[in-house]
Amino acid sequence: MTQGISDSEENIQYSYTDLLFGNRNVFSLEHRFFNSVSLFSALAACFASITNIALRLDFRLTMFTLFSTVILFGFYFLSRKRKIFKPLITPFIIYSLLVLSIVWFFNAGSEGPVVFVYLVGLVLFVIITAGRNRIIVISSFLLNLVLLFVFERRFPNLITPYESDFIKFYDVSITFLFSFVLIYFVVAILVKSYREEKSITNLQKDELIFQKKQITDSIQYAKSLQNGLLPEIKTIKKILPNHFILYKPKDIVSGDFYWVKKVNDFVVIAAADCTGHGVPGAFMSVLGISLLNEIVRRKEIKKTNQALEVLRYDLRQTLNQTEEDYSNNSGMDIALCAIDQKKKIVEYSGANIPLYLIRDNKLIEYKPTRNPIGITPIEIPFQNNEIEFEPGDIFYLFSDGFTDQFGGDDGKKYRSRRFKHLLLEIHNKPLEIQKDLLDLNLKTWMGRKHEQVDDIMVFGFRP
């Protein structure tokens, strides 16, 4: 029963706070602070008016504090009801300084209670400002106070003194107590608001951590599925003994994929770069691998360019891509090679991915057809290249992740020319050493300043 009563009282307290200063769902924390400051300032002016009337202080001072009460309640109304916030801060601070400066002259100057009010004002102004604005406000506040002391010292006749020590005692004492109570309530509200915001932030943080873990776990599982579709290295080793694969996804899963199959007397190799990276790219890579497996299973394809044509058609059908709508332009770039060991021929067809051949320390580039696998405004037939390979020849397939990587002293892309020079330098070394050198060169190029911008894959092989 007691617990139920305390909960009810707490809910009432929270509702009163929201009623006076605004609900956190509607008002930002800074806006609610300004609401509280403008309201307390208006209450302080109202209390000062009551004190002036009770102690029969200067009539002009009483009228001015009453006028200021109305103005300050106007600030509170515009902020709380009209939801105007930032445009009011500067006028509010300027008017408050003006009010305090005038009250200084009508209420005994430094001997009066205005010094305490300045202290309260400084606390309130610090609350509603931030950064450089806070420094400007504090500097203006202190400069204003110094100027008032200087004016009081040089022109003492401008100050309206108390009529008696009795009135001075009660005016200063009452203002001091009110200032203390006012600061206490402001600080209490700030602490309460901070705890509420911290509690909400912690809950949101915990929820984000939980959601991130769920998403990460799902993507990690997707990675295991994607890796299950990629051919195992030991399987590739049996089909193609002399090869290396540098495979570096940008995220947990990758939009790049490699694919190797033994089809009759041919060893078929594919290296592909799908649209996007991460989860979208991984979806496309899974689709690409599945379609390639289906094309191979049908066994009616005799040329690499025919395989790419069928792959393009199947992908467009699967994704429902039409020539009337190019918004769904997902697809892939791919290079396809078929090695005929008996005839000593490598067939190559490429969709935006070239093939590099290094022979006798010279690099020969076989350019791809400038068309993707997928929908495109101008569809160009894929070309087939037949290359008679010789002992010592080495071939390279790769996505554009390596050449597009930013790095170096100037933060520029690696570019294909630098990549070609690197391959010429390392092509005579053992294949696994080449892989390590490529990886090391990439890390050196990126350094600590640059992050990986795309999935990276380099597939090197000797027929």
N, C-alpha and C positions, 0 to 999 in steps of 0.2 A: 504494500500500500504506500509506504513512504517513498519507495523507488518510483512508483507511478506519479506521485505528486511532484517529486523533484524533476522528473522528465517533463511534466506539463509546464512547470515553472521555467525550465530551460527553453522549451519551445516558445513560450510567451516572450521571454527575453530576446530570443533570436528574431521573433516576428517584429518586436519593437525596434530592434536595430535595423532590420531591413526596411521598416516603415520610415524611419528617420533618415537613413543614409543610402538606401537603395539595395536591391537584391543583387547578389554577385552574378546571377545569370544575366542581368540587364546592364549593370554598371561594372566597370573595371575597378580594380582595387584602388588605383590612384584617384579615380572619379569619386569613389565613396569616401576617401580621405578628404577630398576637397569639400564634399557635402558636409562632413562632420566639422571641418574647420570653419566654413562659412556659417554654419548654424551656431557653433559655440561663440564665434565672434559677435554674431547678432545678439545672443543671450548676454554676452559680456557687456555690450553697449546698453542693453535694456537694464541690466543690473546696475550699471553705472548711473543711469538716469534715475533709477529708484533711490540710490544712495544720495545723489545730488539733491533730490527733492527732500529726502528725510533729514539731511544735514543742512538744508537751506543754503546750498552753495550758489555760486554766481548763476543768475537766471540764464544768461547767454550760454554758459556751459551746459546747463540742463537741456535747453532747446537744441543745442548742437548734438548732444549724445542721443536725444530722442530722434532727431533727423537721421543720425548715423544708424540707429537701430532699424529704421525703415529701409535704408539703403542696403544694409548688410543682410536683412531678411530678403531683400530683392535678389541679391546674389545667390542666396540659398534657394529661392524659388526657381530661378532660371536654371540652376545646376541640377536640382533634384527633380523638378517637374518637367522642365523643358529639355532636360538632358544636354544642356550646353556646358562644356567643361573647359577645354584648353583656352578658348578665346577669353574666358573670364579671369584666368589666373593673374595676368599682368595688371588689368584694371583693379582687381581686388587688392593686390599688394600695394599699388600706388595709392589707392584710396585709404587703405589702412594706415600707411605711413603719414598721409595727410591728416587723418583724424588724430593720430597720436601726437603729431607736431602741434596741432591747434590746442588740444587738451593740455599739452605741456605748459603753454602760456597762461591758460585760464585756471589751471589747477595746481599752482604753487611750484611749478617747475621740478627741479631735482629733489625738492623737499616733499613733494606730493607722491601719490601712488603710481604715477605714470611709469616710473622705472620698472615696477613689477609687471605692468601691462606690456612694456617693451620686451621683457623676458618671455612672457607668454607668447607674444607676437612672433618673436624669433623662433620659438619652438614650432609654432604653427606653420610659419613660412618654410622652415626646413622640411617639414613633412610634405608640403604640396609641391616642392620643387625638386629638381634632380640635376646632377651633372654640373655643367658650366652655368646653367641658370641659377642653381643653388648658390654657387660662389658669388655670382653677380648680386643676388638678392641679399645675402649676408653682408657683402661689402657695402651695398647701398644702405642697409639697415644700420650698420655701425657708423657710416659716414653721417647719416641723418642724426644719430644720437650725439655724435661729437659736435656737429654744428649747433645743435640745441644747447649743449653745455657752453659753447663759445658765445652764442647770442645771450644766454642767461647771464654770463659773467660780464659781458661788455654793455648789455642794456638791461640791467636789473629792474628798471621801471616798467618793462613790458610784462613782467610776471605778476599775476594776481595772487597775493599771499592769502593764507588762512586768516580768518577773523580771530581765531583763538587756538590755543594748544589742544583744547578739548576736541574741537572739530577735526583738527589735524590727526589726532590720535585715532579717532574712530574711522576716519576716511582711509587712512593708511592701513589700519588693522583689518578693516572689512575687505578692502581691495586685495590685501595680501592673502587673506584666507580664501577669498573667491578665486584668486589666481592659482593658489595651490590646488583647490578642488578642481578647477577647470583643467589644469595640467594633468591631474590624476585621472580624470575621466578620459581625456584625450589619449593618454598613454595606455589606459586600460582597454579602450576601444582598439587602439593600434595593435596591442598584444593579442587581443581576441581575434581581430581580423587576420593577423599574421598566422596564428595557430590554425584558424579555419583554412586559410589558403595553403598552409604547409600540409595540413591533413589531406586536403583535396589533391594537392600536388603529389603527395606520397601515394595516394590511392591510384591516381592516374599513372604515376611511374610504375607501380606494381602491375597495373593492368597492361601497360605498354610492354613491360618486361615479359609478362605472361604471353601476350599476343605475339611478341617477337620470337619467343621460344617455340610457340606453336608453328609459326610460319617457317622458322629455321629448321625445325624438325621435319616439317613437310617437304621443304626443299632438299634437305639431306636425304630423305627417302627417295625423292625424285632423282637425286644424283645417283643413288644406287641403281635405280631403274635404268637411267640413261647409260651408266657404265655397263649394265648388263646387256644392253643392246650393242654397245661398241665391241668389236672383235677383241678377244684376249690377245695379249702380246705373245704368249707362247703359241697360240694358233697362227698368228701372223708370221711368227718365226719359222714355223714349219712350211708355210706357203711361200714366204719371201724371206729367206735367211738373212740377206744383207739389207738392212733398213734401220732407220731410227725415226722416232716420233717425238717431237717437242710439242707438248700439249699443255697449255696454261689457260684454263678458263678465267675470265675476269671475275665472275661470281662463283657461287657454289656449283651451279650447273652452267652449261656452255651452249652457245649457238654454233660453234664449230664442231665438226665431227669428221672422223676418218673411217674408212670402210674398205675391207680387203676380202675378196672371195676367190676361190678356185672354181672356175667355170669351164668344164671340159679341159682343153689344153691351154686355157688362158688363165693368167693371174690378173684379176681386175682390181684396180686401186681407185678409190675416190677420196678427194679432200674437199670439204664443203664449208662454206661460210653462210649461215642462215641470217635472215633479217633479224636485227636486234641481238641482244645477249641476255644472259640471265634466264629467267623463266620463259619469256616469249620465244627467245632463240632456242631454248631447249625443246619446247614443243615442236618447233619447226624441224629441229634435228632428228627428233624421234620419228616424225612423219617422213623425213627424207630417207632415213635408214630403212623404214618399213617399205617405202615405195621401191627402193633399190632392191631389197630382198625379193619383192614381188616380181619385179622386172626380170631378175635373174632366174627366178623359179619358172617363169614361162618359157625361157630358153629359145625364144624366136628371134632375139636380137643378135645381129652378127657384127655390128660396127658400134664404136663408142658414140659417134654422133647420133645414130639411131636411138641409142639408149637415152641420151639427153633429150631427144625429141619426145620420146615416150614419157620420160620423167616429167617434162614440162606439161604435157597433156594431162597426165594422171594427177599432178599437183593442182592444176587449175580446176579439174573436175572435183577433186576432194574438197578444195576451199571454196567452191562455187564462184570462182572468179569469172567475170564476164567483161567483154570489150566495152560495154556501156557504162561500167562502174569501175573506176580505178582506185577507189578508196581502200579496197582490200588488196593492197599490193605486196602482201607478204610473199616471200619466196626465198631463193638462195642462189649464191654463186657456187659453182662447183667445177672441179677438174676431174676428168675420168681418163684413166689409162688402162690399157689391156696389153699385157706382156705375152708375146708368143715366143716361147723359148726355142721351139723347133726352127722357126723362120728367122729368129733373131730380130724381131720387130716389136717396137712399142707403138701402139696406137694411142693417140691423144686427141681428145676434144675438150674444149673448155667453155664454160659460161662465166665470163669475166675473171677467171683465174688462169694465169699463164702457167706454162711448164718451162723450167730451166734445165738445160743440159750442159754439163761441163765436160769437155773433151779436149785433151791435149792443152790443158791450162787455159782454155778459152770458153767463155760462157755463151751459149746459144739460147735465145729466148724464142719460144713458140707462143705466139700471141693467141689469146682466146677470141671467141666470138663475143662481140659487145652486146650481149643479151643475157638477162637473168633467167633462171628457172622460175617461171611465174608470169603474171600478166605484165604486158609491156605495150606501149602505143604502137611501136614498129617491131614486128616479130621477124627476126633474121634467122634463117636456117643455120644450124650448128655445122661447123666444118670438121672434117676428119683429117688428122695428120698421121702418116706412117713414117716412123723413124727407125732406120736400121741401126741398131746399137752395136758398139764395139767393146772389146775388153777394156776395162778401166773407166767406162762411161759412168756418170752418176747423175741422177735426175732429182729434181726438187719440186715438190708441190707445197703451197702455203696459202694461208688466208692473209688478209691485209692487216691483221692485228700487229704484226712485227713492224712492217714498214710505216704504219700510221702512229706508232708509239712516240709520244713526246718525251724529250730528254735532252741531254747535253747541256752545255753552258748557256745556250740561247733559248732552250725550251722548244726547239723545233722538232718536226717529225723526222723519223729515222730515214725514210725515203728508200725507194728501190735501188738507187745507184749505190748507196752505202751498203745496202743488203747484198748486192751483187759482188762488191769488192770483198765483203766478209766471206761469202761462199767461196770465192776464188782463193782466198788465203787458207781456208781450212779443208778444202774438198779432198786433199790427198791423205788426210788423217783418218784413223779408224772411225767408223760411223758413230759409235757411242761417245767418242771424244768430240766429234763434231757437235753432237747434241749438247754436251756440257759447255763447249765453247760458245755456242749460240746463246745458251741460257745465261752464261756469265757476261757476255757482251751486252745482252739486253739489260741485265741488272745494273751494269756499270753505266749504260746509257741513261737509264731512268734515275739512278742515284737515289737520294732521299727526298728530293723535291717533287718528284712526279709519280703519280699512281698509274697503274695499268688502265688503259682507256678502252680496251676491247679484248675479246678472246683471241688467243694467239695459238697458231698451230703451224709447224713446219714438218713435212714428211719427206725424208730423203731415202732413196733406195738405189741399189745397183741391180740391174736385171739378172 
